[in-house]
Amino acid sequence: MTDPTCHRSLRRFWFPATAGFGVGVTADSEADARRLAEETAARHLPPGAQLLGAVPDIDVRTLDPEHVLPNIGPVVVCGVWYPRLNI
């Protein structure tokens, strides 16, 4: 069985931050992912925290196993999966 065409262009992005763990987003472009990550950072990261950049196609297994991995949402659908906002 093949994936639906609409999902083939989705990519996972990780945005590390200067405080907190960061923001994880699945989107069809880095620009869309960055917009969602910045909105999320403003509401969910510690005051003054800045996003450091994007890590495209992040292998989620490389993220913090104690806090991030147990708390992520589904990474195969559009939206912010860390913090878990896409479900």
TIROTI-361187 format. One record per residue: z negated, y, x negated of N, C-alpha, C in turn; residue in one letter; chain. Coordinates in Angstrom, 1 decimal. Last residue first. Layout:
// residues N
<atom <Z, Y, X>, <Z, Y, X>, <Z, Y, X>, "A", "A"> ...
// end
This chain:
// residues 87
<atom <-18.2, 16.9, 3.1>, <-18.4, 15.9, 4.2>, <-19.4, 16.5, 5.1>, "I", "A"> <atom <-18.0, 18.7, 1.0>, <-16.7, 18.3, 1.7>, <-16.9, 17.2, 2.7>, "N", "A"> <atom <-20.2, 19.3, -0.4>, <-19.9, 20.2, 0.7>, <-18.7, 19.7, 1.5>, "L", "A"> <atom <-22.2, 18.6, -2.8>, <-21.5, 17.8, -1.8>, <-21.3, 18.7, -0.5>, "R", "A"> <atom <-21.5, 20.8, -5.5>, <-22.4, 20.1, -4.6>, <-21.6, 19.6, -3.4>, "P", "A"> <atom <-19.0, 18.6, -5.4>, <-20.3, 18.8, -6.1>, <-20.5, 20.3, -6.2>, "Y", "A"> <atom <-16.7, 18.7, -3.9>, <-17.5, 17.5, -3.8>, <-18.8, 17.6, -4.6>, "W", "A"> <atom <-15.0, 20.9, -1.9>, <-16.0, 20.9, -2.9>, <-16.8, 19.6, -2.8>, "V", "A"> <atom <-11.6, 19.7, -1.1>, <-12.8, 20.4, -0.9>, <-13.8, 20.3, -2.1>, "G", "A"> <atom <-9.7, 16.9, -0.1>, <-9.8, 18.3, -0.5>, <-11.1, 18.9, -0.2>, "C", "A"> <atom <-10.7, 13.7, -1.3>, <-10.3, 14.6, -0.2>, <-10.4, 16.0, -0.7>, "V", "A"> <atom <-11.7, 12.2, -3.3>, <-10.3, 11.9, -3.0>, <-9.8, 12.8, -1.8>, "V", "A"> <atom <-14.3, 12.3, -3.8>, <-13.5, 13.1, -4.7>, <-12.0, 13.0, -4.4>, "V", "A"> <atom <-17.0, 12.7, -1.5>, <-15.7, 12.0, -1.9>, <-14.8, 12.9, -2.7>, "P", "A"> <atom <-19.8, 14.2, -3.3>, <-19.1, 13.7, -2.1>, <-17.8, 13.0, -2.5>, "G", "A"> <atom <-22.6, 13.4, -5.5>, <-21.2, 13.9, -5.2>, <-20.7, 13.4, -3.9>, "I", "A"> <atom <-25.0, 12.5, -6.3>, <-25.0, 13.5, -5.3>, <-23.6, 14.1, -5.0>, "N", "A"> <atom <-25.0, 10.7, -8.4>, <-25.6, 10.3, -7.2>, <-25.5, 11.3, -6.0>, "P", "A"> <atom <-23.7, 12.5, -10.4>, <-23.0, 11.3, -9.8>, <-23.7, 10.8, -8.5>, "L", "A"> <atom <-25.7, 14.5, -11.0>, <-24.4, 14.8, -10.4>, <-23.8, 13.6, -9.7>, "V", "A"> <atom <-28.0, 13.2, -12.0>, <-28.1, 14.1, -10.9>, <-26.7, 14.3, -10.2>, "H", "A"> <atom <-27.5, 11.1, -13.9>, <-28.9, 11.2, -13.2>, <-28.9, 12.1, -12.0>, "E", "A"> <atom <-25.1, 11.4, -15.1>, <-25.4, 10.2, -14.3>, <-26.7, 10.3, -13.5>, "P", "A"> <atom <-22.9, 14.1, -15.3>, <-24.3, 13.7, -15.4>, <-24.7, 12.5, -14.5>, "D", "A"> <atom <-19.6, 12.7, -15.9>, <-20.5, 13.8, -15.4>, <-21.9, 13.2, -15.4>, "L", "A"> <atom <-17.8, 10.8, -16.4>, <-18.3, 11.5, -17.6>, <-19.4, 12.5, -17.2>, "T", "A"> <atom <-16.9, 9.8, -14.0>, <-17.8, 9.0, -14.8>, <-18.4, 9.7, -16.0>, "R", "A"> <atom <-14.9, 11.5, -13.3>, <-16.2, 11.8, -12.8>, <-17.3, 10.9, -13.5>, "V", "A"> <atom <-12.7, 12.9, -15.2>, <-13.1, 11.6, -14.9>, <-14.6, 11.7, -14.5>, "D", "A"> <atom <-10.7, 15.7, -14.1>, <-12.0, 15.2, -14.7>, <-12.2, 13.7, -14.3>, "I", "A"> <atom <-8.4, 17.2, -13.8>, <-8.3, 15.7, -13.8>, <-9.6, 15.1, -14.4>, "D", "A"> <atom <-9.4, 20.1, -15.7>, <-8.6, 19.4, -14.7>, <-8.6, 17.9, -14.9>, "P", "A"> <atom <-11.9, 22.1, -15.9>, <-11.6, 20.8, -16.6>, <-10.7, 20.0, -15.6>, "V", "A"> <atom <-12.1, 25.6, -16.2>, <-11.7, 24.4, -15.4>, <-11.5, 23.2, -16.3>, "A", "A"> <atom <-14.9, 27.7, -17.0>, <-13.5, 27.3, -17.0>, <-13.3, 26.1, -16.2>, "G", "A"> <atom <-17.5, 28.5, -16.4>, <-17.0, 28.7, -17.8>, <-15.5, 28.4, -17.9>, "L", "A"> <atom <-19.1, 30.6, -14.0>, <-18.2, 29.4, -14.2>, <-17.5, 29.6, -15.6>, "L", "A"> <atom <-22.4, 31.8, -14.3>, <-20.9, 32.0, -14.4>, <-20.2, 30.7, -14.6>, "Q", "A"> <atom <-25.3, 32.9, -12.7>, <-24.6, 31.8, -13.3>, <-23.1, 32.1, -13.2>, "A", "A"> <atom <-26.7, 34.8, -11.2>, <-26.2, 35.2, -12.5>, <-25.3, 34.1, -13.2>, "G", "A"> <atom <-28.8, 32.5, -9.6>, <-28.3, 33.9, -9.7>, <-27.9, 34.2, -11.1>, "P", "A"> <atom <-27.6, 29.1, -9.6>, <-28.6, 30.1, -9.8>, <-28.1, 31.5, -10.0>, "P", "A"> <atom <-25.2, 28.2, -7.0>, <-25.7, 28.2, -8.4>, <-26.8, 29.2, -8.6>, "L", "A"> <atom <-24.4, 28.7, -4.4>, <-25.2, 27.5, -4.7>, <-25.7, 27.4, -6.1>, "H", "A"> <atom <-22.9, 31.0, -3.9>, <-23.9, 30.6, -2.9>, <-24.9, 29.5, -3.4>, "R", "A"> <atom <-21.2, 31.3, -6.1>, <-21.9, 32.5, -5.6>, <-23.0, 32.1, -4.6>, "A", "A"> <atom <-20.1, 28.7, -6.2>, <-21.0, 29.2, -7.3>, <-21.8, 30.4, -6.8>, "A", "A"> <atom <-18.3, 28.8, -4.0>, <-19.5, 27.9, -4.0>, <-20.5, 28.3, -5.1>, "T", "A"> <atom <-16.4, 30.6, -4.8>, <-17.2, 30.8, -3.5>, <-18.5, 30.0, -3.5>, "E", "A"> <atom <-15.5, 29.3, -7.1>, <-16.2, 30.6, -7.2>, <-17.0, 31.0, -6.0>, "E", "A"> <atom <-14.4, 27.0, -6.0>, <-15.5, 26.9, -7.0>, <-16.2, 28.2, -7.1>, "A", "A"> <atom <-12.3, 28.0, -4.5>, <-13.4, 27.3, -3.8>, <-14.6, 27.2, -4.7>, "L", "A"> <atom <-10.8, 29.2, -6.5>, <-11.2, 30.0, -5.4>, <-12.4, 29.3, -4.7>, "R", "A"> <atom <-10.2, 26.9, -8.1>, <-11.0, 28.0, -8.7>, <-11.6, 28.9, -7.6>, "R", "A"> <atom <-8.5, 25.5, -6.4>, <-9.8, 24.9, -6.8>, <-10.7, 26.0, -7.3>, "A", "A"> <atom <-6.3, 27.2, -6.2>, <-7.1, 26.9, -5.0>, <-8.5, 26.3, -5.4>, "D", "A"> <atom <-5.6, 27.1, -8.9>, <-5.9, 28.4, -8.3>, <-6.7, 28.1, -7.0>, "A", "A"> <atom <-4.9, 24.5, -9.4>, <-6.1, 25.0, -10.0>, <-6.5, 26.3, -9.4>, "E", "A"> <atom <-4.1, 22.7, -6.3>, <-3.7, 23.5, -7.5>, <-5.0, 24.1, -8.1>, "S", "A"> <atom <-5.1, 21.0, -4.4>, <-3.7, 20.8, -4.9>, <-3.2, 21.7, -6.0>, "D", "A"> <atom <-8.4, 19.7, -5.2>, <-7.4, 20.7, -4.5>, <-6.0, 20.4, -5.1>, "A", "A"> <atom <-11.8, 19.1, -5.4>, <-10.5, 18.5, -5.3>, <-9.6, 19.4, -4.6>, "T", "A"> <atom <-14.4, 20.2, -7.6>, <-13.5, 20.5, -6.5>, <-12.3, 19.6, -6.6>, "V", "A"> <atom <-17.7, 20.8, -8.6>, <-16.6, 19.9, -8.6>, <-15.7, 20.1, -7.4>, "G", "A"> <atom <-19.6, 22.9, -10.7>, <-19.0, 22.8, -9.4>, <-17.8, 21.8, -9.5>, "V", "A"> <atom <-22.8, 22.8, -12.4>, <-21.4, 23.2, -12.3>, <-20.9, 22.9, -10.9>, "G", "A"> <atom <-25.5, 22.7, -12.9>, <-24.6, 21.6, -13.4>, <-23.2, 22.1, -13.4>, "F", "A"> <atom <-27.2, 25.7, -14.0>, <-26.9, 24.6, -13.1>, <-26.0, 23.6, -13.7>, "G", "A"> <atom <-25.4, 28.1, -15.9>, <-26.7, 27.6, -15.4>, <-26.4, 26.7, -14.2>, "A", "A"> <atom <-22.8, 28.3, -16.6>, <-23.8, 28.8, -17.6>, <-25.2, 28.4, -17.2>, "T", "A"> <atom <-20.8, 25.4, -15.7>, <-21.4, 26.7, -15.4>, <-22.5, 27.0, -16.5>, "A", "A"> <atom <-17.7, 23.7, -15.3>, <-19.0, 23.9, -15.8>, <-19.5, 25.3, -15.6>, "P", "A"> <atom <-15.8, 22.5, -12.9>, <-16.0, 23.9, -13.4>, <-17.5, 23.9, -13.9>, "F", "A"> <atom <-13.4, 20.1, -12.5>, <-14.8, 20.4, -12.8>, <-14.9, 21.7, -13.4>, "W", "A"> <atom <-11.1, 18.8, -10.2>, <-11.4, 19.8, -11.2>, <-12.9, 19.9, -11.3>, "F", "A"> <atom <-8.6, 16.5, -9.3>, <-10.0, 16.8, -9.4>, <-10.2, 17.8, -10.5>, "R", "A"> <atom <-5.7, 17.0, -7.2>, <-6.3, 16.8, -8.5>, <-7.8, 17.2, -8.4>, "R", "A"> <atom <-3.0, 16.0, -5.1>, <-4.4, 16.4, -5.2>, <-4.9, 16.1, -6.6>, "L", "A"> <atom <-0.5, 15.0, -4.7>, <-0.6, 16.2, -5.5>, <-2.1, 16.7, -5.7>, "S", "A"> <atom <-0.9, 12.8, -3.0>, <-0.4, 12.6, -4.4>, <-0.6, 13.8, -5.3>, "R", "A"> <atom <-1.5, 13.2, -0.4>, <-2.6, 13.1, -1.4>, <-2.2, 13.0, -2.8>, "H", "A"> <atom <0.8, 13.3, 1.1>, <0.0, 14.5, 1.0>, <-1.1, 14.4, 0.0>, "C", "A"> <atom <1.7, 10.7, 1.0>, <2.4, 11.7, 0.1>, <1.5, 12.9, 0.0>, "T", "A"> <atom <-0.8, 8.2, 0.8>, <0.0, 9.1, 1.6>, <0.5, 10.2, 0.7>, "P", "A"> <atom <-0.4, 5.5, -1.5>, <-1.1, 6.6, -1.0>, <-0.2, 7.5, -0.2>, "D", "A"> <atom <0.8, 2.2, -0.6>, <0.8, 3.4, -1.4>, <0.0, 4.5, -0.7>, "T", "A"> <atom <0.0, -1.2, -0.8>, <0.0, 0.0, 0.0>, <0.0, 1.2, -0.9>, "M", "A"> 
// end
